[in-house]
């Protein structure tokens, strides 16, 4: 039985991925931090894990309920971290709507509601000491981030793990109304 590692996400426009990478990711030491690949920048709404390939058509039918949700504008604002492991950019405008999308996905799939904090992961701690991690976070938090984008669709994504890290691909897009 073949399985795929799946998640539901909002993908960013490529121009925004480029801008974020140029402006912020270059500020992080490649020795200390593992940057998220530019093409992999996204907002995860729900991680589904490993699912049998034959379940994907049914999953897509179930997720199509998300298409009744309205398009929204999201704004990226401020840096934060999850412990000393992950650096992220937060969502200000559109945060409640993203929470609503996450809830709708959980309702549709009948899955457990997990604490959901809309964010864009930009890097993972590879070798940074506590002191270095906190210095980098403090420096990032002094930077004003003001990037907005329109969320027009939600995507069912596959994460194929490889030697150079994960490679993400869209299985199906669900256009918002």
LOMIZA-750679 format. One record per residue (C-alpha): x, y, z; residue number from 1; residue in one letter. Coordinates in steps of 0.5 Angstrom, whole numbers, always signed. Example, Ala and Ser with C-alpha at 12.3 -4.5 7.8 and 13.67 -1.06 7.14 Angstrom:
! LOMIZA-750679
((+25, -9, +16), 1, A);
((+27, -2, +14), 2, S);
//
This chain:
! LOMIZA-750679
((+0, +0, +0), 1, X);
((+3, +7, -2), 2, X);
((+2, +13, +2), 3, X);
((+4, +20, +2), 4, X);
((+5, +25, +7), 5, X);
((+0, +31, +6), 6, X);
((-2, +37, +9), 7, X);
((-7, +43, +8), 8, X);
((-4, +50, +6), 9, X);
((-4, +57, +4), 10, X);
((+1, +58, -1), 11, X);
((+4, +65, -2), 12, X);
((+5, +68, -9), 13, X);
((+12, +67, -12), 14, X);
((+13, +75, -12), 15, X);
((+12, +75, -4), 16, X);
((+16, +69, -3), 17, X);
((+22, +72, -7), 18, X);
((+21, +79, -3), 19, X);
((+21, +75, +4), 20, X);
((+27, +71, +2), 21, X);
((+31, +77, +0), 22, X);
((+29, +82, +5), 23, X);
((+29, +77, +11), 24, X);
((+32, +70, +10), 25, X);
((+39, +73, +8), 26, X);
((+40, +76, +16), 27, X);
((+40, +68, +18), 28, X);
((+47, +65, +19), 29, X);
((+47, +58, +14), 30, X);
((+51, +55, +19), 31, X);
((+46, +56, +25), 32, X);
((+40, +56, +22), 33, X);
((+36, +51, +16), 34, X);
((+32, +56, +12), 35, X);
((+26, +54, +9), 36, X);
((+27, +54, +2), 37, X);
((+24, +60, -2), 38, X);
((+19, +55, -6), 39, X);
((+17, +52, +0), 40, X);
((+14, +58, +4), 41, X);
((+7, +57, +6), 42, X);
((+2, +57, +12), 43, X);
((+0, +50, +14), 44, X);
((-7, +50, +16), 45, X);
((-7, +43, +18), 46, X);
((-2, +37, +18), 47, X);
((-5, +31, +16), 48, X);
((+1, +26, +16), 49, X);
((+2, +19, +12), 50, X);
((-5, +17, +8), 51, X);
((-6, +12, +3), 52, X);
((-6, +14, -4), 53, X);
((-13, +11, -5), 54, X);
((-16, +16, +0), 55, X);
((-14, +22, -3), 56, X);
((-20, +22, -8), 57, X);
((-25, +22, -2), 58, X);
((-20, +27, +2), 59, X);
((-21, +32, -4), 60, X);
((-29, +31, -4), 61, X);
((-29, +32, +3), 62, X);
((-24, +38, +3), 63, X);
((-28, +41, -3), 64, X);
((-33, +44, +3), 65, X);
((-27, +49, +4), 66, X);
((-29, +53, -3), 67, X);
((-35, +56, +0), 68, X);
((-31, +60, +4), 69, X);
((-29, +67, +2), 70, X);
((-22, +70, -1), 71, X);
((-19, +74, +4), 72, X);
((-13, +79, +5), 73, X);
((-7, +77, +10), 74, X);
((-2, +81, +12), 75, X);
((+5, +79, +15), 76, X);
((+7, +82, +21), 77, X);
((+13, +81, +26), 78, X);
((+17, +75, +28), 79, X);
((+17, +70, +33), 80, X);
((+19, +63, +35), 81, X);
((+17, +57, +38), 82, X);
((+21, +55, +43), 83, X);
((+29, +55, +41), 84, X);
((+27, +51, +35), 85, X);
((+23, +55, +30), 86, X);
((+23, +62, +27), 87, X);
((+17, +65, +24), 88, X);
((+13, +71, +21), 89, X);
((+6, +72, +24), 90, X);
((+0, +74, +21), 91, X);
((-4, +80, +23), 92, X);
((-10, +82, +18), 93, X);
((-13, +75, +16), 94, X);
((-11, +71, +22), 95, X);
((-18, +70, +25), 96, X);
((-20, +68, +18), 97, X);
((-15, +63, +17), 98, X);
((-17, +60, +24), 99, X);
((-24, +60, +21), 100, X);
((-21, +56, +15), 101, X);
((-17, +51, +20), 102, X);
((-23, +50, +24), 103, X);
((-27, +48, +17), 104, X);
((-22, +43, +15), 105, X);
((-22, +40, +22), 106, X);
((-30, +40, +22), 107, X);
((-30, +37, +15), 108, X);
((-25, +32, +16), 109, X);
((-28, +30, +23), 110, X);
((-21, +31, +26), 111, X);
((-19, +34, +33), 112, X);
((-18, +41, +34), 113, X);
((-11, +43, +35), 114, X);
((-8, +49, +38), 115, X);
((-7, +53, +31), 116, X);
((-3, +60, +31), 117, X);
((-3, +62, +23), 118, X);
((+5, +63, +22), 119, X);
((+10, +63, +16), 120, X);
((+16, +59, +18), 121, X);
((+22, +62, +16), 122, X);
((+28, +58, +19), 123, X);
((+29, +52, +24), 124, X);
((+35, +52, +29), 125, X);
((+40, +48, +26), 126, X);
((+46, +49, +31), 127, X);
((+45, +56, +34), 128, X);
((+46, +57, +42), 129, X);
((+41, +59, +46), 130, X);
((+44, +66, +46), 131, X);
((+45, +66, +39), 132, X);
((+38, +64, +38), 133, X);
((+35, +70, +42), 134, X);
((+40, +75, +39), 135, X);
((+38, +73, +32), 136, X);
((+30, +73, +35), 137, X);
((+31, +80, +38), 138, X);
((+34, +83, +32), 139, X);
((+29, +80, +27), 140, X);
((+23, +83, +32), 141, X);
((+26, +90, +31), 142, X);
((+25, +90, +23), 143, X);
((+18, +92, +21), 144, X);
((+15, +87, +17), 145, X);
((+9, +89, +12), 146, X);
((+7, +85, +7), 147, X);
((+0, +83, +5), 148, X);
((-3, +78, +0), 149, X);
((-9, +75, -2), 150, X);
((-11, +68, -1), 151, X);
((-15, +66, -7), 152, X);
((-14, +58, -5), 153, X);
((-13, +53, +0), 154, X);
((-8, +47, -3), 155, X);
((-8, +40, -1), 156, X);
((+0, +39, -1), 157, X);
((+5, +33, -1), 158, X);
((+11, +33, +3), 159, X);
((+16, +28, -1), 160, X);
((+22, +28, +4), 161, X);
((+29, +27, +1), 162, X);
((+36, +28, +2), 163, X);
((+36, +36, +1), 164, X);
((+30, +37, +5), 165, X);
((+22, +36, +3), 166, X);
((+20, +38, -4), 167, X);
((+13, +40, -4), 168, X);
((+8, +39, -9), 169, X);
((+0, +41, -10), 170, X);
((-4, +35, -11), 171, X);
((-11, +40, -11), 172, X);
((-13, +47, -11), 173, X);
((-19, +49, -8), 174, X);
((-21, +56, -10), 175, X);
((-25, +60, -5), 176, X);
((-31, +64, -7), 177, X);
//
